[in-house]
């Protein structure tokens, strides 16, 4: 009779250990996923901040050359050669870096009615799609009339 009670105790203990391990594995997966999501959120937050900075520089400038001058720190910004626009590069901590892994592209689109539109794209190295895209416009009275 005692042998049955001891066997039952071992089976119950084994089942509790299996349940405990299953819970640990589940929690490990949840914390791993939350770390990945946190990294994605950080990249998106940095991209939004850089795009906002570029939009403010766009609103303050009268030409792509002046925009490049506003964004240029340590040689990280340059005029685009094929279209009217500017590219600026930053490192992962959003510091200006000519060899940085984050690129901000601002396309300057002049319209005859006085509006200047800008499409701002933030690209990360190793990612095929833009991390963030922002479209903005500014009215320039000197262009309109």
C-alpha positions as CSV (number, residue, x, y, z in Angstrom):
1,X,0.0,0.0,0.0
2,X,2.8,2.4,0.8
3,X,4.4,1.8,-2.6
4,X,1.2,3.1,-4.4
5,X,1.3,6.3,-2.4
6,X,5.0,6.9,-3.2
7,X,4.5,6.2,-6.9
8,X,1.6,8.6,-6.9
9,X,3.8,11.3,-5.3
10,X,6.5,10.8,-7.9
11,X,4.0,11.0,-10.8
12,X,2.4,14.1,-9.4
13,X,5.8,15.7,-8.8
14,X,6.8,14.9,-12.4
15,X,3.6,16.4,-13.8
16,X,4.2,19.6,-11.7
17,X,7.7,19.8,-13.1
18,X,6.5,19.4,-16.7
19,X,3.8,22.1,-16.1
20,X,6.4,24.4,-14.6
21,X,8.8,23.9,-17.5
22,X,6.0,24.6,-20.0
23,X,5.1,27.8,-18.2
24,X,8.8,28.9,-18.3
25,X,9.0,28.2,-22.0
26,X,5.9,30.2,-22.7
27,X,7.2,33.1,-20.6
28,X,10.5,33.0,-22.4
29,X,8.8,33.2,-25.8
30,X,6.6,36.1,-24.6
31,X,9.6,38.1,-23.2
32,X,11.6,37.3,-26.4
33,X,8.8,38.7,-28.6
34,X,8.4,41.8,-26.4
35,X,12.2,42.5,-26.9
36,X,11.8,42.3,-30.6
37,X,8.7,44.6,-30.6
38,X,10.6,47.0,-28.3
39,X,13.4,47.2,-30.9
40,X,11.0,47.8,-33.7
41,X,9.3,50.5,-31.7
42,X,12.7,52.2,-31.1
43,X,13.5,52.2,-34.8
44,X,10.1,53.6,-35.7
45,X,10.4,56.3,-33.0
46,X,13.9,57.3,-34.2
47,X,12.6,57.4,-37.8
48,X,9.6,59.6,-36.9
49,X,12.0,62.0,-35.0
50,X,14.4,62.2,-38.0
51,X,11.6,62.8,-40.4
52,X,10.1,65.5,-38.2
53,X,13.5,67.2,-38.0
54,X,13.8,67.1,-41.8
55,X,10.3,68.5,-42.2
56,X,11.2,71.5,-40.0
57,X,14.4,72.1,-42.0
58,X,12.3,71.9,-45.2
59,X,9.9,74.5,-43.9
60,X,12.8,76.8,-43.0
61,X,14.6,76.6,-46.3
62,X,14.1,78.2,-49.7
63,X,15.9,75.7,-51.9
64,X,17.4,72.2,-51.8
65,X,20.9,73.7,-51.4
66,X,19.8,75.6,-48.3
67,X,18.0,72.5,-47.0
68,X,21.3,70.5,-47.4
69,X,23.1,73.2,-45.4
70,X,20.5,73.0,-42.6
71,X,20.8,69.2,-42.3
72,X,24.6,69.0,-42.8
73,X,26.6,68.2,-39.7
74,X,30.0,66.6,-40.1
75,X,29.4,66.0,-43.8
76,X,26.4,63.8,-43.4
77,X,24.1,65.6,-45.9
78,X,24.4,66.0,-49.6
79,X,22.3,67.1,-52.6
80,X,20.8,64.4,-54.7
81,X,22.4,64.3,-58.2
82,X,19.5,62.8,-60.2
83,X,16.5,64.7,-58.6
84,X,15.9,67.8,-56.6
85,X,16.4,66.7,-53.0
86,X,18.7,65.9,-50.2
87,X,20.0,62.8,-48.4
88,X,21.3,62.8,-44.9
89,X,22.8,59.9,-43.0
90,X,22.7,59.1,-39.3
91,X,23.9,56.4,-37.0
92,X,21.6,54.2,-34.8
93,X,21.6,56.8,-32.0
94,X,20.5,59.5,-34.5
95,X,23.8,61.2,-34.5
96,X,25.0,62.7,-37.9
97,X,27.3,60.2,-39.5
98,X,28.3,60.2,-43.2
99,X,28.6,56.4,-43.0
100,X,25.5,55.9,-40.8
101,X,23.0,53.1,-41.2
102,X,20.0,55.3,-41.3
103,X,19.3,57.5,-44.4
104,X,16.8,60.3,-44.6
105,X,15.8,61.2,-48.2
106,X,13.9,64.4,-48.9
107,X,12.5,64.9,-52.4
108,X,11.8,68.5,-53.2
109,X,8.9,68.9,-55.6
110,X,8.4,72.5,-56.9
111,X,4.9,73.3,-58.2
112,X,4.0,76.4,-60.3
113,X,1.2,77.5,-57.9
114,X,3.7,78.4,-55.1
115,X,3.5,75.1,-53.2
116,X,6.6,73.2,-52.6
117,X,5.9,69.6,-51.7
118,X,8.3,67.3,-49.9
119,X,8.3,63.5,-49.5
120,X,10.6,62.4,-46.7
121,X,11.6,58.8,-46.4
122,X,13.6,57.2,-43.6
123,X,15.5,54.1,-44.7
124,X,17.4,51.7,-42.6
125,X,20.3,49.5,-43.8
126,X,19.3,46.0,-44.5
127,X,15.5,46.8,-44.7
128,X,13.9,46.9,-48.1
129,X,10.9,49.1,-47.3
130,X,11.2,52.6,-45.8
131,X,10.9,52.6,-42.0
132,X,8.8,55.8,-42.1
133,X,7.4,58.1,-44.9
134,X,6.2,61.7,-44.4
135,X,4.7,64.0,-46.9
136,X,4.5,67.7,-46.3
137,X,4.1,71.0,-48.2
138,X,5.0,74.6,-47.8
139,X,3.7,77.7,-49.6
140,X,6.3,80.0,-51.0
141,X,4.8,83.4,-52.0
142,X,7.9,84.4,-54.0
143,X,7.4,81.4,-56.3
144,X,3.7,82.0,-56.7
145,X,3.7,85.5,-57.8
